[in-house]
Amino acid sequence: MQAYVLIQTEVGKAATVVRAIRDIDGVTLAEDVTGPYDVIVRAQARTIDELGTLVVAQIQAVPGITRTLTCPVINI
């Protein structure tokens, strides 16, 4: 199970958030971006439940994050 997590941060906190998120197990990519979101993350887990736990318990716990949007990857 993989997903993109789009993250909004407090002003000036995007780089700090990216550095913190890169150290989380299950995160395969974390980059600063421009536009309505400040950071984009690619994450993976074995199940949707584990992915939810990764996002809620670990990613959203990083200081400086104000909002996340999780977009699970599907294979059509």
Backbone as CSV, one residue per row, in Angstrom:
resi,resn,N_x,N_y,N_z,CA_x,CA_y,CA_z,C_x,C_y,C_z
1,MET,0.856,-1.163,0.000,0.000,0.000,0.000,0.903,1.228,0.000
2,GLN,0.682,2.103,-0.964,1.450,3.342,-1.047,0.498,4.523,-1.136
3,ALA,0.977,5.681,-0.729,0.167,6.894,-0.791,1.063,8.111,-0.894
4,TYR,0.499,9.155,-1.470,1.114,10.469,-1.409,0.425,11.224,-0.285
5,VAL,1.201,11.920,0.517,0.648,12.730,1.593,1.027,14.177,1.283
6,LEU,0.012,15.004,1.050,0.222,16.415,0.767,0.109,17.164,2.082
7,ILE,1.081,18.023,2.353,1.185,18.642,3.677,1.253,20.154,3.571
8,GLN,0.455,20.816,4.403,0.574,22.252,4.596,1.301,22.469,5.927
9,THR,2.184,23.462,5.936,2.970,23.735,7.141,2.774,25.184,7.586
10,GLU,3.227,25.458,8.785,3.303,26.840,9.243,4.294,27.578,8.336
11,VAL,4.128,28.872,8.214,5.005,29.682,7.365,6.458,29.496,7.790
12,GLY,7.317,29.197,6.812,8.744,29.060,7.064,9.177,27.728,7.656
13,LYS,8.261,26.761,7.775,8.591,25.492,8.424,8.743,24.316,7.456
14,ALA,8.564,24.530,6.159,8.575,23.415,5.209,9.886,22.626,5.245
15,ALA,11.011,23.296,5.217,12.307,22.595,5.198,12.520,21.792,6.472
16,THR,12.130,22.344,7.599,12.264,21.638,8.875,11.367,20.401,8.905
17,VAL,10.154,20.546,8.395,9.221,19.420,8.342,9.775,18.317,7.444
18,VAL,10.303,18.670,6.284,10.868,17.668,5.361,11.997,16.900,6.037
19,ARG,12.892,17.593,6.701,14.011,16.911,7.365,13.514,15.930,8.422
20,ALA,12.507,16.308,9.170,11.964,15.428,10.214,11.240,14.222,9.609
21,ILE,10.484,14.440,8.558,9.697,13.360,7.954,10.588,12.338,7.268
22,ARG,11.691,12.769,6.698,12.586,11.826,6.009,13.113,10.736,6.945
23,ASP,13.121,10.991,8.232,13.622,10.017,9.203,12.564,9.016,9.660
24,ILE,11.329,9.160,9.211,10.244,8.269,9.640,10.257,6.996,8.795
25,ASP,10.226,5.850,9.473,10.189,4.563,8.778,8.886,4.455,7.996
26,GLY,8.980,4.102,6.723,7.809,4.008,5.863,7.715,5.163,4.879
27,VAL,8.479,6.221,5.107,8.525,7.352,4.179,9.606,7.066,3.149
28,THR,9.223,7.055,1.871,10.189,6.778,0.810,10.650,8.037,0.099
29,LEU,9.910,9.144,0.256,10.258,10.400,-0.388,9.602,11.544,0.376
30,ALA,10.332,12.622,0.570,9.761,13.832,1.174,10.460,15.023,0.539
31,GLU,9.666,15.909,-0.076,10.245,17.049,-0.775,9.413,18.308,-0.552
32,ASP,10.090,19.450,-0.558,9.419,20.750,-0.543,8.831,20.983,-1.934
33,VAL,7.649,21.557,-1.995,7.023,21.895,-3.270,6.392,23.286,-3.154
34,THR,5.978,23.837,-4.280,5.261,25.107,-4.273,3.809,24.845,-4.640
35,GLY,2.966,25.795,-4.342,1.547,25.651,-4.636,0.741,25.632,-3.355
36,PRO,-0.445,25.015,-3.389,-1.295,25.025,-2.197,-0.743,24.163,-1.057
37,TYR,0.188,23.267,-1.357,0.828,22.445,-0.329,2.302,22.796,-0.279
38,ASP,2.910,22.561,0.870,4.314,22.928,1.073,5.266,21.748,0.973
39,VAL,4.756,20.556,1.262,5.571,19.336,1.280,4.757,18.214,0.653
40,ILE,5.424,17.355,-0.109,4.797,16.135,-0.607,5.627,14.949,-0.131
41,VAL,4.920,13.926,0.331,5.568,12.731,0.886,5.021,11.513,0.159
42,ARG,5.885,10.572,-0.133,5.440,9.260,-0.607,5.710,8.295,0.537
43,ALA,4.680,7.570,0.934,4.790,6.656,2.071,4.295,5.282,1.671
44,GLN,4.770,4.267,2.380,4.313,2.905,2.107,4.148,2.137,3.402
45,ALA,3.203,1.207,3.362,2.927,0.328,4.501,2.317,-0.951,3.950
46,ARG,2.227,-1.965,4.789,1.681,-3.245,4.320,0.177,-3.197,4.110
47,THR,-0.535,-2.442,4.951,-1.995,-2.397,4.866,-2.474,-0.946,4.958
48,ILE,-3.733,-0.744,4.638,-4.315,0.588,4.750,-4.344,1.042,6.207
49,ASP,-4.565,0.104,7.112,-4.564,0.453,8.539,-3.183,0.912,8.996
50,GLU,-2.143,0.215,8.573,-0.781,0.626,8.931,-0.432,1.968,8.293
51,LEU,-0.922,2.192,7.089,-0.699,3.476,6.434,-1.377,4.591,7.223
52,GLY,-2.601,4.348,7.670,-3.304,5.326,8.487,-2.570,5.634,9.769
53,THR,-2.048,4.608,10.402,-1.272,4.800,11.636,-0.012,5.605,11.358
54,LEU,0.654,5.316,10.257,1.859,6.051,9.872,1.544,7.544,9.707
55,VAL,0.458,7.839,9.021,0.103,9.242,8.777,-0.333,9.938,10.065
56,VAL,-1.254,9.320,10.790,-1.837,9.982,11.962,-0.869,10.023,13.146
57,ALA,-0.221,8.922,13.438,0.601,8.842,14.648,2.012,9.384,14.461
58,GLN,2.524,9.347,13.232,3.913,9.760,13.046,4.062,11.029,12.210
59,ILE,3.486,11.044,11.019,3.657,12.215,10.150,2.947,13.432,10.740
60,GLN,1.678,13.282,11.129,0.949,14.434,11.667,1.501,14.919,13.008
61,ALA,2.308,14.116,13.653,2.903,14.507,14.935,4.125,15.404,14.777
62,VAL,4.608,15.576,13.549,5.784,16.416,13.320,5.409,17.882,13.563
63,PRO,6.170,18.578,14.398,5.876,19.994,14.663,5.944,20.833,13.389
64,GLY,5.004,21.755,13.248,4.985,22.649,12.099,3.962,22.274,11.048
65,ILE,3.385,21.083,11.139,2.364,20.659,10.179,1.007,21.190,10.626
66,THR,0.284,21.784,9.675,-1.045,22.300,9.991,-2.162,21.457,9.382
67,ARG,-1.895,20.779,8.261,-2.939,19.987,7.604,-2.300,18.973,6.664
68,THR,-2.933,17.787,6.550,-2.465,16.782,5.604,-3.639,16.295,4.753
69,LEU,-3.309,15.810,3.573,-4.265,15.165,2.688,-3.595,13.905,2.171
70,THR,-4.165,12.746,2.480,-3.570,11.475,2.083,-4.261,10.950,0.838
71,CYS,-3.463,10.628,-0.176,-3.965,10.150,-1.470,-3.400,8.763,-1.737
72,PRO,-4.147,7.690,-1.409,-3.654,6.339,-1.651,-3.465,6.076,-3.147
73,VAL,-2.421,5.355,-3.473,-2.121,4.974,-4.856,-2.959,3.736,-5.183
74,ILE,-3.630,3.767,-6.349,-4.394,2.592,-6.788,-3.816,2.102,-8.102
75,ASN,-4.013,0.852,-8.384,-3.556,0.255,-9.633,-4.777,-0.139,-10.447
76,ILE,-5.012,0.597,-11.533,-6.195,0.339,-12.371,-5.805,-0.549,-13.530
